[in-house]
Amino acid sequence: MGVRILLSKQFSHDQQKIYLLASFIMTQCLFFIDEGYYDFRWMLSFGNWVAFVIYFLVLYLAQVTLSILLFWIKPDNLNKAVIVVAGLVLGIAFCFWWLSN
């Protein structure tokens, strides 16, 4: 119950939409460059969609994790931007680390 109260106070629907949109856009850019060779042919392969979902979830969860860890900071626009950017960087770094092992 306590976690649910913390999450309901911490995340507004607008914040969740921002995190989801930022994760989707960043994952699309990564797949456009890496998997699709600068086009969207990657969308034709089911295996690429599985990888896309994994990358998307990792980026989203990195942003949510940072938001939970920094919950004591008053959520203003600058902090939201910092959480989005830092979460994306942390998520991408985790994906590269995970793939290199």
N, C-alpha and C positions, 0 to 999 in steps of 0.2 A: 504494500500500500504506500509506503514512504517513497519508493522509487517512482511510482506513478504520479504522486503529488509533485515531486521534484521535476519530473519531465513535463507535467502539464503546466507548471509555473515557468519552466525554462523555455519551452518551445511553443511559440505561437504558430498558427497555421501559415502565416506569412514567412516565418523563419524556415519552416520545413519546406515550403515551396522554393525559397531561395537556395537552400542546400541541395534539393533535388535538381533544380534547374542548372546550378553550377556544376554538379556532378555529371549531368547528362551532356552539357555543352563540352566540358573538358574531355569526357570519354569519347564523344563524337570526333573531336579534334584529333585525339590520339589515334583512333582507328582510321580516320581519314588519311593520316600521314603514314601510319605504320602498316596496317593490314590492307588498306585499299590502294596503296601506291598513288595517293593524291586523287582518288575518286571513290565512289561508294560501291564498288564491286564486292567489297567484303560483306555486304548485307545479304548476299546470295548464299552464304555458307552458314549452316546451322552451328557448326563448331565455333565460328567467330562470334555468333550471338551469345553462346555460352560464356565465352571469354569477356564479351562486352558487359554482360550482367555481373560477372565477378568484379571487373574493374569498377563498374558503376557503384556497386555495393560497398566496395572498399573505400572509394572516394567519399561516398555519402557518410559511411560510418566514421571515417576519420574526422569529418566536420562535426558530427554529432558528439563524438568523444571529446573533441576540443571544447565544444560548447558546454558539455557537462563538467569538464575539469575546470573551466573558467566561469562557472555559474555565479560566483560572487561578484564578478565585474558587472556593473550596470550595463545592460544591453543597449548601447546607442549605435548609431550607424557606423562609426569607425570600428567599434569592437566586432560588429557583424561582418564587416569587410575583412578584418584581420582573421576572424575565424574561418571565413570562406577560403581565403587565399592560403592560410597556413594549413587548413584541412586538406585542400587539394594537393599542396606540396607534400604533406605527410603521407597522404594516400598513394601518390605516385611513387614516392621513395619506398614505401612498404611494398608496392607491387614489383618494383625493380629488385629490391632485396629478395623478395620471395621467389622471383623467377631466376635469380642468379644462383640460388642454392639448390 
